Amino acid sequence: YAVYGQGADGWISVSSTDTTENLTSRKPLNDVTVARTNFTLVDISADAKTGLFSPDGHRIDCTTATGTVTVAGINAETIKIYYLDNTGDWRYRVDGGSWIAVNEAGSGTTAKVEISGLSTASTHTLEIDTTGNTGTVTIFGFYATGISGIEVSKIANSGSTAPQYDSIDSDASFAYILSDIGFDAVEVCLGTNDFNQGVAPDDYQTGLEALGNAYRTANPYCGVIITSPPVCNTSGSYPMTAYREKAIDAVNALSAEHFDQYSLFSNFDAMDALGVWADDFHLNFSGARFTERELTQRFLIPFEV
């Protein structure tokens, strides 16, 4: 932000309901908050693959007339709501204004509501409820845009693996949302869960390539950076080096960039003694800050304008 200026708040996940920052938090970036009631979160890392998903592998469903979602602290000139045009009825409003009804047509396709012309001098609150609903309302997520500067988005899914992303990257909803946003660069940091869950390295590579291609299909000029994470404190069915090598193969196949965090770190015990690990799987804030500085200086700051 200091280099490029802070733009709007980018992608806002329906899963991001935490209000405190900690190692397992799903707190949104910046000062955005998300609260929801009577919507069910569906997650590719926890549930069987059923239906369509957003690019972060989440969606929320509501089959009652009592569902609510409130997204507050949004920096944006335009806010987009991505949903499944199903059989539900819902409504929305911004900053306490008049409610606007969305009566779905049942086409089964991904759709959006676009709210534009918002003031960039203050933040905004988006409210959704399902008053009068007798069907199913599905929300994929939100996108805040329209402010000059860099937009940083967190499109993350706790516990997910490369094959799980591969299971959704051909979804119509996935392509619709990515094509609409058209990200300029994406860092793909997968591998710790693949290692811990014993995912075959070949399947890991296939997932990485499919994910990179999905972003490139949405924007042919999208920069793709694949990160090889360091070794966590557990044993896997395959050595972590196997995933690092498959990441390099995926980078070569995609003509992408490689951030070799694996080689940047020493073994777990040595790095833990330096105070960068919080537990067996997660870096603490010092470790994350160290990684962020390396990533930013290698791939983003050199292109300062």
Secondary structure as UniProt FT lines:
FT   TURN            2..4
FT   STRAND          10..13
FT   TURN            14..15
FT   TURN            23..24
FT   TURN            30..31
FT   STRAND          33..37
FT   STRAND          40..43
FT   TURN            44..46
FT   TURN            55..56
FT   STRAND          58..62
FT   STRAND          68..74
FT   STRAND          78..84
FT   STRAND          89..94
FT   TURN            95..96
FT   STRAND          100..103
FT   STRAND          110..115
FT   STRAND          124..129
FT   TURN            131..132
FT   STRAND          137..145
FT   TURN            158..159
FT   HELIX           162..166
FT   TURN            167..170
FT   HELIX           172..181
FT   STRAND          185..189
FT   HELIX           192..197
FT   HELIX           201..218
FT   TURN            220..221
FT   STRAND          223..227
FT   HELIX           240..254
FT   STRAND          257..259
FT   HELIX           261..264
FT   HELIX           268..273
FT   TURN            274..275
FT   HELIX           285..299
FT   HELIX           301..303
//
